[in-house]
Amino acid sequence: MSSQIPGPRPEFAVRPHPSPVPAERRAELVADPGFGRVFTDHMVVINYTEGRGWHDARVEARAPIPMDPAAAVLHYAQEIFEGMKAYATGNGGASLFRPEANARRFAESAARLAMPALPDDLFVESIRQIVSVDREWIPTAAGSSLYIRPFMIASEVFLGVKPSAEYLYIVIASPVGRYFKGGSECVTVWVSQDYTRAAPGGTGAAKCGGNYAASLVAQAEAARHGCDQVVFLDAAERRWVEELGGMNVFFAFDDGSLATPPLGTILPGITRDSVMELARREGIPVREEPYSIEQWRADAESGRLRECFACGTAAVITPIGTIKMADGGFTIGGGEAAGEITKRLRTALTDIQRGIAPDPFGWVQLVS
């Protein structure tokens, strides 16, 4: 669907929360927020109506969404979302990391779900608006940030299989700490051999809720086997490693090179792309190529595979130490600590995100 709208782009009306969380209570919440349980005072809302386009952009008090039982999203799952973060800067300000990349991916997800594309500049401005109004919710502790969740749902009231004529775009924000809470630096993953996440021609490359709903039974299986995450194989052969339930995966070899599964049925992660650019700048060769579960085991056991890590907005860069599956398992390196390439790339990425190191890529945007 077209991203063009008739007339000028909507201007944001700002309606401050009449009774925001008191500063003392906010400080308590931000000190140890966990992940995805604490939310800021405000949200951004923009309406879309077929024939009118995007309209009524506003920042208002976070509140429940009034919804008719026949709203299209509840029956036909037209829904997409993004995940990104804002970081506290040393001068009391805030910064965003590659929001224009999230805007592009949001538009691509919208196209796959037959939804209207939100113009990139309107998407980025909506993120700047929520960060600006709720800046005091951004945690400053090491490893913490403000997680931002833009999403769009079909809101037309009808029963019938067709694209909706009305949509709601909303942005909420949540102060967060580390995604994985285990005692070990490395995580353990379960290889799902009964369930798949995506297939060619499906929605694997779109960031839509249905992909994640379909992964939950496999994630529950992983939890029963004492694992932090599930890793999916391809749908056709059940052989080729694709991605984890909510993040991409990289392999680091004894020749100093990196490899990661190719795009197509997996999500084009912004952290994934950033890792590849950082690695190449630091002289680390990177390949996008298929990698089988048999080869993963063989390379780990022979020592050819030295490190493995997951990456994503929530997980950042998290080392994988142990692989479990129905017919046994294996470890990578010692299985307990991040390897040198993993640590090097994680430090390089987070230092740019937090303004500690120079940004040679132009990835960081400051919010005034």
Secondary structure by P-SEA (a helix, b strand, c coil): cccccccccbbbbbbcccccccaaaaaaaacccccccccccbbbbbbbbccccccbbbbccbbbbbcccccccccccccccccccccccccccccccaaaaaaaaaaaaaaaaccccccaaaaaaaaaaaaaaacccccccccbbbbbbbbccccccccccccccbbbbbbbbbbbcccccccccbbbbbbbccccccccccccccccaaaaaaaaaaaaaaaaacccccccccccccccccccccbbbbbbccccbbbbbbcccccccaaaaaaaaaaaaacbbbbbccccaaaaaaaaaaccccccccccccccbbbbcbbbcccccccccccccccaaaaaaaaaaaaaaacccccccccccccc
